[in-house]
Amino acid sequence: MYRIAPTALVALALSGCIPVVVPIPAGITTTILPRNYDPGPQPATAHCPAPDRLDKVRADVRDLINRERKAHNLPALRDDTRLAAAALAHSCDNAARQGYSHYGSDGSTLRDRVYRQGYPLRLAAENTARGFDTPARVVAGWMRSPKHKANILNPRLREIGIGLAQPPGDRPHWVLVMGTPI
C-alpha cells in the first residue's frame, strides 16, 4: 500500500492536466489571423503571489526540460518573455480559483493567452500541474505523463515560458507554455 501512495499522488496531481497543442500551418499569415485579433482582456492578477526567486525557479525548470530534450537529440528551448508572461498570468488565474485548468476564468484558451502577450503564434503547447514542490518534481511528473512528455519532446517547439504561483496556504500552481513563432 505504501508503494501505491506516491503513484496515486502523481496521478492525482496530473489528473485533468490535458496538454493543449495548437498547431497552425506554416503558411498561415495575418490575412487568416487578422492583426486586429482581440482575445479580450486577461483576468486580473494583481494579487498573484509568485514565489521568491521566480527567475531561479524558471531557469531550473527550463534547464531540466532542456536536459530531457537533449537526451532525445532535440534542440534546447529558448526563454521568451511573452510566453513567460502568458504562463504566469494563467498560473495566477488558476491559483485565484484554487484549481487548475487549461481554460482561463474568463474562458480564454492557450491561443488567447499567448496572443494577449503579443506572441506571433504558429504552434504552442501547455502543461499545467498543481502540488509539486520543486522544479525537479514537476518536470519528473510531466515526463511520467505520456501527453505532457509528448509536449516537452515536441521537436517543432522552439521557445519556453514558465509560470508559478503559490498563494499562502495553498500548493504551487505550475504552467509551462512552449511555442514556435510565425
Contact map, one row per residue, 1 for C-alpha under 8 A:
11111000000000000000000000000000000000000000000000000000000000000000000000000000000000000000000000000000000000000000000000000000000000000000000000000000000000000000000000000000000000
11111100000000000000000000000000000000000000000000000000000000000000000000000000000000000000000000000000000000000000000000000000000000000000000000000000000000000000000000000000000000
11111110000000000000000000000000000000000000000000000000000000000000000000000000000000000000000000000000000000000000000000000000000000000000000000000000000000000000000000000000000000
11111111000000000000000000000000000000000000000000000000000000000000000000000000000000000000000000000000000000000000000000000000000000000000000000000000000000000000000000000000000000
11111111100000000000000000000000000000000000000000000000000000000000000000000000000000000000000000000000000000000000000000000000000000000000000000000000000000000000000000000000000000
01111111110000000000000000000000000000000000000000000000000000000000000000000000000000000000000000000000000000000000000000000000000000000000000000000000000000000000000000000000000000
00111111111000000000000000000000000000000000000000000000000000000000000000000000000000000000000000000000000000000000000000000000000000000000000000000000000000000000000000000000000000
00011111111100000000000000000000000000000000000000000000000000000000000000000000000000000000000000000000000000000000000000000000000000000000000000000000000000000000000000000000000000
00001111111110000000000000000000000000000000000000000000000000000000000000000000000000000000000000000000000000000000000000000000000000000000000000000000000000000000000000000000000000
00000111111111000000000000000000000000000000000000000000000000000000000000000000000000000000000000000000000000000000000000000000000000000000100000000000000000000000000000000000000000
00000011111111100000000000000000000000000000000000000000000000000000000000000000000000000000000000000000000000000000000000000000000000000000000000000000000000000000000000000000000000
00000001111111100000000000000000000000000000000000000000000000000000000000000000000000000000000000000000000000000000000000000000000000000000000000000000000000000000000000000000000000
00000000111111100000000000000000000000000000000000000000000000000000000000000000000000000000000000000000000000000000000000000000111100000000000000000000000000000000000000000000000000
00000000011111111000000000000000000000000000000000000000000000000000000000000000000000000000000000000000000000000000000000000001110000000000110010000000000000000000000000000000000000
00000000001111111100000000000000000000000000000000000000000000000000000000000000000000000000000000000000000000000000000000000000000000000000000000000000000000000000000000000000000000
00000000000001111100000000000000000000000000000000000000000000000000000000000000000000000000000000001000000000000000000000000000000000000000000000000000000000000000000000000000000000
00000000000001111110000000000000000000000000000000000000000000000000000000000000000000000000000000011100000000000000000000000011100000000000000000000000000000000000000000000000000000
00000000000000111111000000000000000000000000000000000000000000000000000000000000000000000000000000000100000000000000000000000011000000000000000000110000000000000000000000000000000000
00000000000000001111100000000000000000000000000000000000000000000000000000000000000000000000000000000100000000000000000000001111000000000000000000110010000000000000000000000000000000
00000000000000000111110000000000000000000000000000000000000000000000000000000000000000000000000000000100000001000000000000011110000000000000000000000000000000000000000000000000000000
00000000000000000011111000000000000000000000000000000000000000000000000000000000000000000000000000000000000000000000000000111100000000000000000000000010000000000000000000000000000000
00000000000000000001111100000000000000000000000000000000000000000000000000000000000000000000000000000000000001100000000001111000000000000000000000000000000000000000000000000000000000
00000000000000000000111110000000000000000000000000000000000000000000000000000000000000000000000000000000000000000000000001110000000000000000000000000000000000000000000000000000000000
00000000000000000000011111010000000000000000000000000000000000000000000000000000000000000000000000000000000000000000000011100000000000000000000000000000000000000000000000000000000000
00000000000000000000001111110000000000000000000000000000000000000000000000000000000000000000000000000000000000000000000001000000000000000000000000000000000000000000000000000000000000
00000000000000000000000111110000000000000000000000000000000000000000000000000000000000000000000000000000000000000000000001000000000000000000000000000000000000000000000000000000000001
00000000000000000000000011111000000000000000000000000000000000000000000000000000000000000000000000000000000000000000000000000000000000000000000000000000000000000000000000000000000000
00000000000000000000000111111111100000000000000000000000000000000000000000000000000000000000000000000000000000000000000001000000000000000000000000000000000000000000000000000000000000
00000000000000000000000000111111100000000000000000000000000000000000000000000000000000000000000000000000000000000000000000000000000000000000000000000000000000000000000000000000000000
00000000000000000000000000011111111000000000000000000000000000000000000000000000000000000000000000000000000000000000000000000000000000000000000000000000000000000000000000000000000000
00000000000000000000000000011111110000000000000000000000000000000000000000000000000000000000000000000000000000000000000000000000000000000000000000000000000000000000000000000000000000
00000000000000000000000000011111110000000000000000000000000000000000000000000000000000000000000000000000000000000000000000000000000000000000000000000000000000000000000000000000000000
00000000000000000000000000011111111010000000000000000000000000000000000000000000000000000000000000000000000000000000000000000000000000000000000000000000000000000000000000000000000000
00000000000000000000000000000111111110000000000000000000000000000000000000000000000000000000000000000000000000000000000000000000000000000000000000000000000000000000000000000000000000
00000000000000000000000000000100111110000000000000000000000000000000000000000000000000000000000000000000000000000000000000000000000000000000000000000000000000000000000000000000000000
00000000000000000000000000000000011111000000000000000000000000000000000000000000000000000000000000000000000000000000000000000000000000000000000000000000000000000000000000000000000000
00000000000000000000000000000000111111100000000000000000000000000000000000000000000000000000000000000000000000000000000000000000000000000000000000000000000000000000000000000000000000
00000000000000000000000000000000000111110000000000000000000000000000000000000000000000000000000000000000000000000001000000000000000000000000000000000000000000000000000000000000000000
00000000000000000000000000000000000011111000000000000000000000000000000000000000000000000000000000000000000100011011000000000000000000000000000000000000000000000000000000000000000000
00000000000000000000000000000000000001111100000000000000000000000000000000000000000000000000000000000000000000010001000000000000000000000000000000000000000000000000000000000000000000
00000000000000000000000000000000000000111110000000000000000000000000000000000000000000000000000000000000000000000001000000000000000000000000000000000000000000000000000000000000000000
00000000000000000000000000000000000000011111000000000000000000000000000000000000000000001000000000000000010000001001000000000000000000000000000000000000000000000000000000000000000000
00000000000000000000000000000000000000001111100000000000000000000000000000000000000000001000100000000001110000000000000000000000000000000000000000000000000000000000000000000000000000
00000000000000000000000000000000000000000111110000000000000000000000000000000000000000000000100000000000000000000000000000000000000000000000000000000000000000000000000000000000000000
00000000000000000000000000000000000000000011111100000000000000000000000000000000000000001001100000000000000000000000000000000000000000000000000000000000000000000000000000000000000000
00000000000000000000000000000000000000000001111100000000000000000000000000000000000000000000000000000000000000000000000000000000000000000000000000000000000000000000000000000000000000
00000000000000000000000000000000000000000000111110000000000000000000000000000000000000000000000000000000000000000000000000000000000000000000000000000000000000000000000000000000000000
00000000000000000000000000000000000000000000111111000000000000000000000000000000000000000001001100000000000000000000000000000000000000000000000000000000000000000000101000000000000000
00000000000000000000000000000000000000000000001111100000000000000000000000000000000000000001000000000000000000000000000000000000000000000000000000000000000000000000111100000000000000
00000000000000000000000000000000000000000000000111110100000000000000000000000000000000000001000000000000000000000000000000000000000000000000000000000000000000000001111000000000000000
00000000000000000000000000000000000000000000000011111100000000000000000000000000000000000000000000000000000000000000000000000000000000000000000000000000000000000001110000000000000000
00000000000000000000000000000000000000000000000001111100000000000000000000000000000000000000000000000000000000000000000000000000000000000000000000000000000000000000000000000000000000
00000000000000000000000000000000000000000000000000111111100000000000000000000000000000000000000000000000000000000000000000000000000000000000000000000000000000000000000000000000000000
00000000000000000000000000000000000000000000000001111111110000000000000000000000000000000000000000000000000000000000000000000000000000000000000000000000000000000001000000000000000000
00000000000000000000000000000000000000000000000000001111111000000000000000000000000000000000000000000000000000000000000000000000000000000000000000000000000000000000000000000000000000
00000000000000000000000000000000000000000000000000001111111100000000000000000000000000000000000000000000000000000000000000000000000000000000000000000000000000000000000000000000000000
00000000000000000000000000000000000000000000000000001111111110000000000000000000000000000000000000000000000000000000000000000000000000100000000000000000000000000000000000000000000000
00000000000000000000000000000000000000000000000000000111111111000000000000000000000000000000000000000000000000000000000000000000000000000000000000000000000000001110000000000000000000
00000000000000000000000000000000000000000000000000000011111111100000000000000000000000000000000000000000000000000000000000000000000000000000000000000000000000000000000000000000000000
00000000000000000000000000000000000000000000000000000001111111110000000000000000000000000000000000000000000000000000000000000000000000110000000000000000000000000000000000000000000000
00000000000000000000000000000000000000000000000000000000111111111000000000000000000000000000000000000000000000000000000000000000000000110010000000000000000000000100000000000000000000
00000000000000000000000000000000000000000000000000000000011111111100000000001010000000000000000000000000000000000000000000000000000000000000000000000000000000010100000000000000000000
00000000000000000000000000000000000000000000000000000000001111111110000000000000000000000000000000000000000000000000000000000000000000000000000000000000000000000000000000000000000000
00000000000000000000000000000000000000000000000000000000000111111111000000000000000000000000000000000000000000000000000000000000000000110010000000000000000000000000000000000000000000
00000000000000000000000000000000000000000000000000000000000011111111100000000000000000000000000000000000000000000000000000000000000000000010000000000001000000000000000000000000000000
00000000000000000000000000000000000000000000000000000000000001111111110000111000000000000000000000000000000000000000000000000000000000000000000000000000000000000000000000000000000000
00000000000000000000000000000000000000000000000000000000000000111111111000000000000000000000000000000000000000000000000000000000000000000000000000000000000000000000000000000000000000
00000000000000000000000000000000000000000000000000000000000000011111111100000000000000000000000000000000000000000000000000000000000000000000000000000000100000000000000000000000000000
00000000000000000000000000000000000000000000000000000000000000001111111111110000000000000000000000000000000000000000000000000000000000000000000000000001100000000000000000000000000000
00000000000000000000000000000000000000000000000000000000000000000111111111110000000000000000000000000000000000000000000000000000000000000000000000000000000000000000000000000000000000
00000000000000000000000000000000000000000000000000000000000000000011111111000000000000000000000000000000000000000000000000000000000000000000000000000000000000000000000000000000000000
00000000000000000000000000000000000000000000000000000000000000000001111111000000000000000000000000000000000000000000000000000000000000000000000000000000100000000000000000000000000000
00000000000000000000000000000000000000000000000000000000000000000000111111100000000000000000000000000000000000000000000000000000000000000000000000000000000000000000000000000000000000
00000000000000000000000000000000000000000000000000000000000000000000111111110000000000000000000000000000000000000000000000000000000000000000000000000000101000000000000000000000000000
00000000000000000000000000000000000000000000000000000000000000000100110011111000000000000000000000000000000000000000000000000000000000000000000000000000001001000000000000000000000000
00000000000000000000000000000000000000000000000000000000000000000100110001111100000000000000000000000000000000000000000000000000000000000000000000000000000001000000000000000000000000
00000000000000000000000000000000000000000000000000000000000001000100000000111110000000000000000000000000000000000000000000000000000000000000000000000000000011110000000000000000000000
00000000000000000000000000000000000000000000000000000000000000000000000000011111000000000000000000000000000000000000000000000000000000000000000000000000000001110000000000000000000000
00000000000000000000000000000000000000000000000000000000000001000000000000001111100100000000000000000000000000000000000000000000000000000000000000000000000000111000000000000000000000
00000000000000000000000000000000000000000000000000000000000000000000000000000111111100000000000000000000000000000000000000000000000000000000000000000000000000111000000000000000000000
00000000000000000000000000000000000000000000000000000000000000000000000000000011111110000000000000000000000000000000000000000000000000000000000000000000000000001000000000000000000000
00000000000000000000000000000000000000000000000000000000000000000000000000000001111111000000000000000000000000000100111000000000000000000000000000000000000000001000000000000000000000
00000000000000000000000000000000000000000000000000000000000000000000000000000001111111100000000000000000000000000100101000000000000000000000000000000000000000111100000000000000111000
00000000000000000000000000000000000000000000000000000000000000000000000000000011111111110000000000000000000000000000000000000000000000000000000000000000000000011110000000000000100000
00000000000000000000000000000000000000000000000000000000000000000000000000000000111111111000000000000000000000000000100000000000000000000000000000000000000000001010000000000000000000
00000000000000000000000000000000000000000000000000000000000000000000000000000000011111111100000000000000000000001101100000000000000000000000000000000000000000001010000000000000100000
00000000000000000000000000000000000000000000000000000000000000000000000000000000001111111110000000000000000000000000000000000000000000000000000000000000000000001111000000000011100000
00000000000000000000000000000000000000000000000000000000000000000000000000000000000111111111000000000000000000000000000000000000000000000000000000000000000000000111100000000010000000
00000000000000000000000000000000000000000110100000000000000000000000000000000000000011111111100000000000000000000000000000000000000000000000000000000000000000000010000000000000000000
00000000000000000000000000000000000000000000000000000000000000000000000000000000000001111111110000000001000000001000000000000000000000000000000000000000000000000010000000000010000000
00000000000000000000000000000000000000000000000000000000000000000000000000000000000000111111111000010000000000000000000000000000000000000000000000000000000000000011100000001110000000
00000000000000000000000000000000000000000000100111000000000000000000000000000000000000011111111100000000000000000000000000000000000000000000000000000000000000000001100000001000000000
00000000000000000000000000000000000000000011100000000000000000000000000000000000000000001111111110000001100000000000000000000000000000000000000000000000000000000000000000000000000000
00000000000000000000000000000000000000000000000000000000000000000000000000000000000000000111111111111001100000000000000000000000000000000000000000000000000000000000000000001000000000
00000000000000000000000000000000000000000000000100000000000000000000000000000000000000000011111111110000000000000000000000000000000000000000000000000000000000000000111000001000000000
00000000000000000000000000000000000000000000000100000000000000000000000000000000000000000001111111100000000000000000000000000000000000000000000000000000000000000000000000000000000000
00000000000000000000000000000000000000000000000000000000000000000000000000000000000000000000111111110000100000000000000000000000000000000000000000000000000000000000000000000000000000
00000000000000000000000000000000000000000000000000000000000000000000000000000000000000000000011111110000000000000000000000000000000000000000000000000000000000000000000001000000000000
00000000000000000000000000000000000000000000000000000000000000000000000000000000000000000000011111111000000000000000000000000000010000000000000000000000000000000000000000000000000000
00000000000000001000000000000000000000000000000000000000000000000000000000000000000000000010011011111100000000000000000000000001110000000000000000000000000000000000000000001000000000
00000000000000011000000000000000000000000000000000000000000000000000000000000000000000000000010000111111000000000000000000000001000000000000000000000000000000000000000000000000000000
00000000000000001111000000000000000000000000000000000000000000000000000000000000000000000000000000011111000011000000000000000101000000000000000000000000000000000000000000000000000000
00000000000000000000000000000000000000000000000000000000000000000000000000000000000000000000000000001111111111000000000000000000000000000000000000000000000000000000000000000000000000
00000000000000000000000000000000000000000010000000000000000000000000000000000000000000000100110000001111111110000000000000000000000000000000000000000000000000000000000000000000000000
00000000000000000000000000000000000000000010000000000000000000000000000000000000000000000000110010000011111100000000000000000000000000000000000000000000000000000000000000000000000000
00000000000000000000000000000000000000000110000000000000000000000000000000000000000000000000000000000011111100000000000000000000000000000000000000000000000000000000000000000000000000
00000000000000000000000000000000000000000000000000000000000000000000000000000000000000000000000000000011111110000000000000000000000000000000000000000000000000000000000000000000000000
00000000000000000000000000000000000000100000000000000000000000000000000000000000000000000000000000000011111111111000000000000000000000000000000000000000000000000000000000000000000000
00000000000000000000000000000000000000000000000000000000000000000000000000000000000000000000000000000111001111111000000000000000000000000000000000000000000000000000000000000000000000
00000000000000000001010000000000000000000000000000000000000000000000000000000000000000000000000000000110000111111100000000011100000000000000000000000000000000000000000000000000000000
00000000000000000000010000000000000000000000000000000000000000000000000000000000000000000000000000000000000111111110000010010000000000000000000000000000000000000000000000000000000000
00000000000000000000000000000000000000110000000000000000000000000000000000000000000000000000000000000000000111111111000000000000000000000000000000000000000000000000000000000000000000
00000000000000000000000000000000000000100100000000000000000000000000000000000000000001000100000000000000000111111111100000000000000000000000000000000000000000000000000000000000000000
00000000000000000000000000000000000000000000000000000000000000000000000000000000011001000000000000000000000001111111111010000000000000000000000000000000000000000000000000000000000000
00000000000000000000000000000000000000100000000000000000000000000000000000000000000000000000000000000000000000111111111110000000000000000000000000000000000000000000000000000000000000
00000000000000000000000000000000000001111100000000000000000000000000000000000000000001000000000000000000000000011111111000000000000000000000000000000000000000000000000000000000000000
00000000000000000000000000000000000000000000000000000000000000000000000000000000011011000000000000000000000000001111111000000000000000000000000000000000000000000000000000000000000000
00000000000000000000000000000000000000000000000000000000000000000000000000000000010000000000000000000000000000000111111100000000000000000000000000000000000000000000000000000000000000
00000000000000000000000000000000000000000000000000000000000000000000000000000000011000000000000000000000000000000111111110000000000000000000000000000000000000000000000000000000000010
00000000000000000000000000000000000000000000000000000000000000000000000000000000000000000000000000000000000000000010011111000000000000000000000000000000000000000000000000000000000011
00000000000000000000000100000000000000000000000000000000000000000000000000000000000000000000000000000000000000100110001111110000000000000000000000000000000000000000000000000000001111
00000000000000000000011111010000000000000000000000000000000000000000000000000000000000000000000000000000000000000000000111110000000000000000000000000000000000000000000000000000001111
00000000000000000000111100000000000000000000000000000000000000000000000000000000000000000000000000000000000000000000000011111000000000000000000000000000000110000000000000000000001110
00000000000000000001111000000000000000000000000000000000000000000000000000000000000000000000000000000000000001100000000011111100000000000000000000000000000010000000000000000000111100
00000000000000000011110000000000000000000000000000000000000000000000000000000000000000000000000000000000000001000000000000111110000000000000000000000010000000000000000000000000111000
00000000000000000011100000000000000000000000000000000000000000000000000000000000000000000000000000000100000001000000000000011111000000000000000000000010000000000000000000000011110000
00000000000000001111000000000000000000000000000000000000000000000000000000000000000000000000000000000000000000000000000000001111100000000000010000010010000000000000000000000011100000
00000000000001001110000000000000000000000000000000000000000000000000000000000000000000000000000000011100000000000000000000000111110000000000000000000000000000000000000000001111000000
00000000000011001000000000000000000000000000000000000000000000000000000000000000000000000000000000010000000000000000000000000011111100000100000000000000000000000000000000001110000000
00000000000011000000000000000000000000000000000000000000000000000000000000000000000000000000000000110000000000000000000000000001111100000000000000000000000000000000000000111100000000
00000000000010000000000000000000000000000000000000000000000000000000000000000000000000000000000000000000000000000000000000000000111110000000000000000000000000000000000000111000000000
00000000000010000000000000000000000000000000000000000000000000000000000000000000000000000000000000000000000000000000000000000000111111101100000000000000000000000000000000110000000000
00000000000000000000000000000000000000000000000000000000000000000000000000000000000000000000000000000000000000000000000000000000001111101100000000000000000000000000000000110000000000
00000000000000000000000000000000000000000000000000000000000000000000000000000000000000000000000000000000000000000000000000000000000111111100000000000000000000000000000000000000000000
00000000000000000000000000000000000000000000000000000000100110010000000000000000000000000000000000000000000000000000000000000000000111111110000000000000000000000000000000000000000000
00000000000000000000000000000000000000000000000000000000000110010000000000000000000000000000000000000000000000000000000000000000000001111111000000000000000000000000000000000000000000
00000000000000000000000000000000000000000000000000000000000000000000000000000000000000000000000000000000000000000000000000000000000111111111100000000000000000000000000000000000000000
00000000000000000000000000000000000000000000000000000000000000000000000000000000000000000000000000000000000000000000000000000000100111111111110000000000000000000000000000000000000000
00000000000000000000000000000000000000000000000000000000000010011000000000000000000000000000000000000000000000000000000000000000000000111111111000000000000000000000000000000000000000
00000000000000000000000000000000000000000000000000000000000000000000000000000000000000000000000000000000000000000000000000000000000000011111111100000000000000000000000000000000000000
00000000010001000000000000000000000000000000000000000000000000000000000000000000000000000000000000000000000000000000000000000000000000001111111110000000000000000000000000000000000000
00000000000001000000000000000000000000000000000000000000000000000000000000000000000000000000000000000000000000000000000000000010000000000111111111011000000000000000000000000000000000
00000000000000000000000000000000000000000000000000000000000000000000000000000000000000000000000000000000000000000000000000000000000000000011111111011001000000000000000000000000000000
00000000000000000000000000000000000000000000000000000000000000000000000000000000000000000000000000000000000000000000000000000000000000000001111111011000000000000000000000000000000000
00000000000001000000000000000000000000000000000000000000000000000000000000000000000000000000000000000000000000000000000000000000000000000000111111111000000000000000000000000000000000
00000000000000000000000000000000000000000000000000000000000000000000000000000000000000000000000000000000000000000000000000000000000000000000011111111100000000000000000000000000000000
00000000000000000110000000000000000000000000000000000000000000000000000000000000000000000000000000000000000000000000000000000000000000000000000011111110000000000000000000000000000000
00000000000000000110000000000000000000000000000000000000000000000000000000000000000000000000000000000000000000000000000000000010000000000000011111111111000000000000000000000000000000
00000000000000000000000000000000000000000000000000000000000000000000000000000000000000000000000000000000000000000000000000000000000000000000011111111111100000000000000000000000000000
00000000000000000000000000000000000000000000000000000000000000000000000000000000000000000000000000000000000000000000000000000000000000000000000001111111110000000000000000000000000000
00000000000000000010100000000000000000000000000000000000000000000000000000000000000000000000000000000000000000000000000000001110000000000000000000111111110000000000000000000000000000
00000000000000000000000000000000000000000000000000000000000000001000100000000000000000000000000000000000000000000000000000000000000000000000001000011111110000000000000000000000000000
00000000000000000000000000000000000000000000000000000000000000000001100101000000000000000000000000000000000000000000000000000000000000000000000000001111111000000000000000000000000000
00000000000000000000000000000000000000000000000000000000000000000000000000000000000000000000000000000000000000000000000000000000000000000000000000000111111110000000000000000000000000
00000000000000000000000000000000000000000000000000000000000000000000000001100000000000000000000000000000000000000000000000000000000000000000000000000000111111000000000000000000000000
00000000000000000000000000000000000000000000000000000000000000000000000000000000000000000000000000000000000000000000000000100000000000000000000000000000011111000000000000000000000100
00000000000000000000000000000000000000000000000000000000000000000000000000001000000000000000000000000000000000000000000000110000000000000000000000000000011111100000000000000000011100
00000000000000000000000000000000000000000000000000000000000000000000000000111100000000000000000000000000000000000000000000000000000000000000000000000000001111110000000000000000011100
00000000000000000000000000000000000000000000000000000000000000000000000000001111001000000000000000000000000000000000000000000000000000000000000000000000000011111000000000000000011100
00000000000000000000000000000000000000000000000000000000000001000000000000001111001100000000000000000000000000000000000000000000000000000000000000000000000001111100000000000001111000
00000000000000000000000000000000000000000000000000000000010000000000000000000011111111100000000000000000000000000000000000000000000000000000000000000000000000111110000000000001110000
00000000000000000000000000000000000000000000000000000000010011000000000000000000001100110000000000000000000000000000000000000000000000000000000000000000000000011111000000000111100000
00000000000000000000000000000000000000000000000000000000010000000000000000000000000111111110000000000000000000000000000000000000000000000000000000000000000000001111100000000111000000
00000000000000000000000000000000000000000000000001100100000000000000000000000000000000110011000000000000000000000000000000000000000000000000000000000000000000000111110000011110000000
00000000000000000000000000000000000000000000000111100000000000000000000000000000000000010011001000000000000000000000000000000000000000000000000000000000000000000011111000011100000000
00000000000000000000000000000000000000000000000011100000000000000000000000000000000000000000001000000000000000000000000000000000000000000000000000000000000000000001111101111000000000
00000000000000000000000000000000000000000000000111000000000000000000000000000000000000000000001000000000000000000000000000000000000000000000000000000000000000000000111111110000000000
00000000000000000000000000000000000000000000000010000000000000000000000000000000000000000000000000000000000000000000000000000000000000000000000000000000000000000000011111000000000000
00000000000000000000000000000000000000000000000000000000000000000000000000000000000000000000000000000000000000000000000000000000000000000000000000000000000000000000001111100000000000
00000000000000000000000000000000000000000000000000000000000000000000000000000000000000000000000001000000000000000000000000000000000000000000000000000000000000000000011111110000000000
00000000000000000000000000000000000000000000000000000000000000000000000000000000000000000000000000000000000000000000000000000000011110000000000000000000000000000000011011111000000000
00000000000000000000000000000000000000000000000000000000000000000000000000000000000000000000000000000000000000000000000000000000011110000000000000000000000000000001111001111100000000
00000000000000000000000000000000000000000000000000000000000000000000000000000000000000000011011000010000000000000000000000000001111000000000000000000000000000000001110000111110000000
00000000000000000000000000000000000000000000000000000000000000000000000000000000000000000010000000000000000000000000000000000001110000000000000000000000000000000111100000011111000000
00000000000000000000000000000000000000000000000000000000000000000000000000000000000000110110000000000000000000000000000000000111100000000000000000000000000000000111000000001111100000
00000000000000000000000000000000000000000000000000000000000000000000000000000000000000100000000000000000000000000000000000000111000000000000000000000000000000011110000000000111110000
00000000000000000000000000000000000000000000000000000000000000000000000000000000001101100000000000000000000000000000000000011110000000000000000000000000000000011100000000000011111000
00000000000000000000000000000000000000000000000000000000000000000000000000000000001000000000000000000000000000000000000000011100000000000000000000000000000011111000000000000001111100
00000000000000000000000000000000000000000000000000000000000000000000000000000000001000000000000000000000000000000000000011111000000000000000000000000000000011110000000000000000111110
00000000000000000000000000000000000000000000000000000000000000000000000000000000000000000000000000000000000000000000000011110000000000000000000000000000000111100000000000000000011111
00000000000000000000000000000000000000000000000000000000000000000000000000000000000000000000000000000000000000000000001111100000000000000000000000000000000000000000000000000000001111
00000000000000000000000001000000000000000000000000000000000000000000000000000000000000000000000000000000000000000000000111000000000000000000000000000000000000000000000000000000000111
